[in-house]
């Protein structure tokens, strides 16, 4: 039994544990209790529980049992046992108990918490169920505190916003997976093969800053919105999140970039090196580029950029080109990500030239920002971009996607291409022959559509970098373009469910992939694949 499973107690067992805590003869310990459904544990829940834990010595979290939840025919989405496990896995939660009653009154009488923490929405509530709970707590000598961890989310809204593919869409996805040998076994084998791959990454580091706010009122001095800042969080962006994602999947990335002497550059260097990224930095910039987004709840209000362009000079270009040439020895792939901030210049790309491309088996590229130049990435094995960026690059906003992809591949002489379509997924484009001297090189492209695998969207920022990163790494591991695209779509689906660009670790993929119903793999008579059974059982 896992350690966190030992935190899940029956009501009777919890009563004995709390009694022992108070009757041990030592200094009495303050018991804090929270109660709720916790159907989908989101950042608001985490902040709420962290606040509760700070109010005492022991945190007890009680959850409403399945039978007592009255939130619609489809609720709860997560069974009570799994909801209890989710909470017990949190380090700051001491005990979890499933309460079969519609209210927590009976359990509150048994536990007699010193502090009972409820969300801010209950501070003025006249709901008779809560008023009964409050009376029980206060009559037992406890007190009620109100806090939602400042940033408030709604499990119901998150659940209602989750997209559900219909049966036809699932069957089409299954057909795509069968056609391209995308199975649980092939993907798990791919994850094993990419471990330890040495990948070069070239591009600018960007700091993606999120300022979480609360609305108060209209400002007194003029008719503008007035916000209260609650929290601030910096994330690695640009080429830095590419390198961090590679490290999270077990690769050995080498990031060649430009840093400054400012505090953010020092922070980025620590984050990268602590995450397993080898950094080769030139000091070309006085400070890192910062893109700041202001949010209220989950809504982005506006963005402020502090991102000046500092292009490499001729000396810098020569130094970076020499560095990349030296690092190319033994490299399995290279990812060049042009954020348009000066690290990737036409002169640098010319200096890299054919010798560098011949020494690195796989070269993938992408671009971002208004100054990123996708068309300058010539003779690459893979290009990745969004449909919007592709249309801007070829200056065609009405043509068919296949025609635009063909035009870009011909212009850059690249071999393959991934074009992301937002919530509609992505499209792969491949040549019939990868031999530039073959007549088939100029033939029509092979294309395939892969729908989005995301259950819901919290933040799309960073998904383009995830697609580029994982596809390049997968190609370096010997995967086909479609297998690479599928694994990239999986990582993007997980990344899109969190706020801010955050690397998805391989352990999470090992847990998530066996749940994908379209991945048939050596299916046994019970309808479950042998590989999936082994993974789910921990074999």
N, C-alpha and C positions, 0 to 999 in steps of 0.2 A: 504494500500500500504506500502511495506517495505521501510525503510529509503533509502536504496541504489537505489530503483527504482526511487526516486525523483531526482537522479543525471542524469538520462537519459533525455536529452532535444532534442527538435527539433532544426533545424538550426536557425529558426527565434527566438526561445526562447533563445538559446545560445547567439545570437547577442545582445539581450537586456540585458542579465545577464552580459556579458563582458562590455557592455557600461556603465552599472550601477557601476561596479567595478572601472572603470576608471574615472567616472564623479561624484563620490559621494562627492568630496571635500576633502576627507581625503588623506593621503599619497598614491600615486598610487601603485597599486599592480602589481607585475610582473606575467604575464600570460605565461605559458609554454604549448606548444602543442606537442602531439605525434600523428602520424597517421599510420595506417596499417590495415592488415586483422585481425590479432589476432584470427585465426581460432582455434588453440589449444594453450591455455595459458600455457606456460612452464616456468621453472626457469629463462631462459634467458630473457623472457618478464618481469618477476617480477623485476629483477635487472635493466633492461633498464628503466622501469617506475619509480622505486625508485630513480634512478639517475636523471631522468627528474624532479621529484617532488622536489629534493634538489636544483634545479636551480632557483626556484621562489616561489611565494606565492600560485598560483592556477594552477592546472594541468588539462588540457583539453585533452581528448583522443578521437580522431575521428577514426571511423572504416569504411572501404569500404563496401558499401552495397552489398548484394548478387548478384544483377544483374550486377554489375560492376567488379566482380572478374573473372579473366581469368587465372585460374591455373589448368585447366583440367576439364573434364566432371563431375567429382565427387566432385569438390570443389565449395563452402566451405562445409566442413563436418558439421559445426555447423551453424545454421541459424543466421541471423543478430541480431534478438531480443535476443537470448540466448548469443551471443557473447557480446552484450552490457551489459547484466546482469552480466556476468562473470567479466567484467572490473569494473562495478559500485560497485560490492561487495568488491573491494579492498579499504581499508581505505584511502590510499594515493592518490587515484584518485578522483578529485572533480566533474568533469562533463564528460559525455560521449555523443557523438552525432553520428548518423549514416549518413554517407555522401553518397548520391546516385551517385556521380560522379566518373569517373575513376581515377581522380587525386584530390588532396586536394586543388587545386589552388583557386577555388571559395570560399571554406570555409576559407582558409588562408586570403583571401582579407577581408572577413567579420570579422574574429576574430582579425586579425593583432597581432599575438602573439609576445611577446618580445623575446622569445626563442623558436626555433623549433628544436626538438631533433630527429635525425635519427641515424640508426645503423652505425657502423664503415665501413660497406661495401659500404656506399654511399660517403665516404670521397673523393674518386677518381672516382666516377661514372660519366659517360657522358650520362646517360639515359636522354633523352629529357624531360620526365615527371618530374623527380626530378629536373632537371635544371630549369624548369618552376616554380616549387614550390619554389626553392631557390630564384629566382628572385623576386617572389611575397613577400616573407618574408623580404628580404633585402630592397626592395623598400618601404615597409611599416615601416621601421625603426627597424626591428628585426634582429636577427642573428641566424645562424644555428650551432648547436653543434652536434658532432658525438660521440655516445657511444652505445655499445651493452651490457652494464652491465658486461663487461669483459668475462663472460662465455657465449659462443654463442651456441644456439641450432637452429634447423631448424624445423618449423612446418611441412613442406612438408615431411622431412625425418621421423619425428615421425609418421605422418599420414600414410605414405607408409609402415612403418614397422609394423603397427597394423595388427594382424592376424584376419581373418574373417572366422568363422566356416561355412562350407557349409550346405545346407539344410539337408543332411543325418546326419551330426554330430549333428545338432540341434534336430532332431527327436530322435536320440539315447539318447541325454541328457534328453529330455522330458520324454522318457520312463523310464530312471533311476529314475527321480524325482517322477513319478507316482508310480513306484514300491515300493519306500521307503517312501512314504508320505512326500516328501520334497516339501512343498508349502510355499507360502508367509505367510499364516496364521500360519503354524507350526513354521516357523523360527522367526517370530515376537513374538510368544508366548515363544519361547526358549530364545530370548533376554531378555524378561521380567523375566523369571524364573532365569536366571543366575545373575541378579542384586543382589548385596549384598552377594553373595557366598564367603565364607572365604576359600582362597586357600593358601596353604603353597608352597613356592618355595625354592628349595635348589640348590645352584650352585655358580660358580665363576662369578664375574662381569668383563666384558671386555670392554675396550674403543675402539670403531671402529672409527678411525680418517680418514677423507677424506681431502686430500690436492689438491685443484683445481689449475691447472697450465696452462700456455700457452707456446707453443714451440717458441723458438726464432731462434736458429741456432745450428750448431755443435760447441761444445766447442773448444776454441782455443788451449788448452793445450793437448788435445787428442781427437781421433775420438769417442766422446760420445755425447749423446743428452744433450742439454742445455735447462733448463726449467726456466720460471719465475713463482714464487709462487704468486697466486692471492688471495686465500682465504683458510681458514682452518676451518673444522667443526668436532666436536666430537659428537658421538652418543653412547648411551648405547647399549651394546651388551651382549652376554652370557645370564646368568640367569636374568640379570637386565632388558633386553628387554622383557623377558617372564613376569616378574612382572609388568612392565609398560603397556604391552598389556592387562593384566588382569584388571588393574585399569581402562584403557581406555574403557573397555567394562562394567564397572560398578561393577566389583567384588571387594573384599577387600583382596588384597594379602599381605602375610607376607613373606618377603624375608630373608632367613637365608644364610648369605654369609660371605666371608672374605674380609676385607678391610685393607688398610694401613694407614699411617700417612701422605701421600703425598697429594699434591693439587688436583690431579685427584680423589682420594678417597673422599675428601671433596666435590668436584663437583658432583660426582656420588650420594653421599648421599643427596645433595640438590635437584638434579633432581628427584630422586626417591620419596623423601618425599613430594616435591611440586606436584608430579604427583599422590599422593594418595597411595603410597606404604609404609607399615610399615616395617622398616629395623631392623633386629637383626643381628648385625655384630660382628664377632670375629676379633681381630687384629693379623692376622697370616702372612700377606704379608707386606713387606716393601713398595711396590708400586703396583699399578694396572697394569695388562697386557694391552698393547697398540698394536693394529694392524693398521698400517698406509698404506693407499692406495693413490697412486699418479695418478691423472686423468688429461687428456687433453680433453676438451669438455666432451663427455659422455664416453670416452674410458679409462679404467683402464690400466695403463702402467706397474706398478709393486707394490708389497706389501712388507713392512718391518715390521717384528714382534719383539716386545720387550715383550716377554711373558714367563718369567721364571716360573718353577713349584715350588710351595711352599706347600708341602703336610702337612695336619694336623698331629700333633704329637698325642701321646696317650692321653695326657691331653685334647688337642683340640677336639679329637674325642669324648671323654666322655662328654665334655661340650656341643658340638653341638647335640649329641644324646639326652642328657637330655633336652635341649632346644626344640628340635623337639617333644619329647614326651609330654612336657607340652603344646606346641602350638597345638598338635593334637586334643585336646579336643575341640569339636565344629567345627572342620575343615570339609569342604565339599569335598576337594580333595587336592592332593599334586602333584607337578611337580618337578621331580628331573632331572636336566640338567647337564650332565657331560662334561665340556669343557676340561678336562684333565689337569687342572692347579693346582690341589692339594686339592680342597675343598671336593671332593667326593673320599674317600679312601675305599679300601676293608674293613678295620677295622670299619669305620663308617657305612657302609652298614650292616655289621654283627651286630653291636650294635643296629641298628634300629630294625631288626628282625621282627618276626611275630606279637608281640603286637602292634607295630606301624601300620602295615598293617591292622590289624583288627580294629583299631580305626579310620582309614581314609577310607571313602567309595570308593574313586577312587584314584588310584596312577598311574601316567603316567610318562614316562621317555624317554629321548633322549640323544644323545651325539654329540660332535663336536670336531674338531681338531684331530691330529694324535694320541693323548694320551687318548682321550675319549673312554671309554670301554662300549659299548652297551651290551655286553654279561654279564656284571656284574650286570645288573639291573634285578634281579630275582623276580619272583612272582608278577609282576606288572599287572595292568589291561590293560594298553595300552603302546605299544612301538611305537615310531615314528622315522623314519630315511630315508635317501635317498637310492636309489638303490645302488649307489656306496659304501656307508658306510655299507650297509647290505652285499655286496659281500666281502668287506674287512674283516668284522667281522667273516664270515664263511669261508673265504679263498677259495672262489669259484667264478671264473670270467666267467664261461661259462654255468653254470647250469640255469635251468628255474627259474623264479622269485617265483612261487608258492612253489617249492621245497625248495628254500632258506628260504622263510618266515616260512615254516613248521619247518625246521631245527632250526631256531632261536627261534621260540616259544617253541619248545620242549626243547631246551637247557636252556632257561630262565624260562620256565613254565609260561610265560605270557599268557594273554587271547586273546588280540586283537592286531592288528598291522596296521599302516599306512606306506606305502612306497611311497615316492615322486619320480616322474620320470622327473623332470624338465619341459620342455615345453609340455610334453605328459601328464601332470596331476599327478594323484596319484592312487594307488590301495589299497583297504581295504582288510584285511584278518581277518576272525572271525572264532571262533570254533563253532561247532554245539551245544555244551553244555558248559556252564561256570562252571559246577560242576567238579572239579578236580577228584572226585571219580567216575564219570560216564564213561561208556565204550565209549561214543561219544566224550570224551575229546581228545582221540588220533586219531579221524577220520580225513579224509581229510578236509581242510579248505574251508569255504565259501569265495569267493572273488568277488569284483566288481571294475570296472574301472570307474574313474571320470575324465573327461578331464579337462585341465586347463581352468579357467574362465577369465584369463587375456586378455585384449585387446592389450597390448603391454608390452614390458619389458624395464625398465630403469636400475634396479639393483636387482639381485636375493638375495643379502645378507639380511638375516633376515627372509626369507620366511619359512625356516625350523622351526625356533622358533615360527613363527605365526601358522603353522600347529599344532605343539605340543600343544601350549598354548590354542588355541581355541577348539581343539578337546577335551582336558582334561576338560576345563570349560563346554563344551556342555554336555559331559557325566555326569558331576556333576549336570547339570540341567535336567537330565532325558531323554536326546536325545538318539536315536539309533546311532550306529556307522556310518551309512551312512549320517544321518542328521548332525552329528558332523563333518564328513569329508567335507560335502558340505559347511557348514558355515566356516570351517577352510580354504577351498579353496577360498571362497569369500574374507576373510580377506587377504589371501596371494596375491590374484589378485590385491587388492588395494595397498597393501604394496609394491608389485613389481614395481609399477608405479612411485615410488619416489626414490631419491638417498639416500642411507643409511637406516639402520633399524629404522623405525618410527612407533609408535603405531597407530593403526586405531581405531578411536573413534566410539562408538555405534551410534552417530548421523549420521555419514557418512553411516553406514550400513542401517539406516532407509531411507536414500535418495536413496541408490544404489539398494537395493533389489527389490523395486517395478518396476525397469526397466528391470529385468531379465525375458525374454519372456518365459523361460521354467517353470516358477513357476505358474502353473495354480492353481487358488484358488477361488472356488465359482463363476465361470465365468458367467457374466450376458449376456443378449441378445446382447449387444453391443460389446461383445468380450473382455471386460476388467473385471478383477476380482473386486468384491466389495471391498475387502481389499485393492487392489492396488488403486482403485479410491479414497477411503477414505484417504489413505496416501498421494497421490499426490495432493489432494485438501486441505490438511492440517487439515482434520477433526480429 
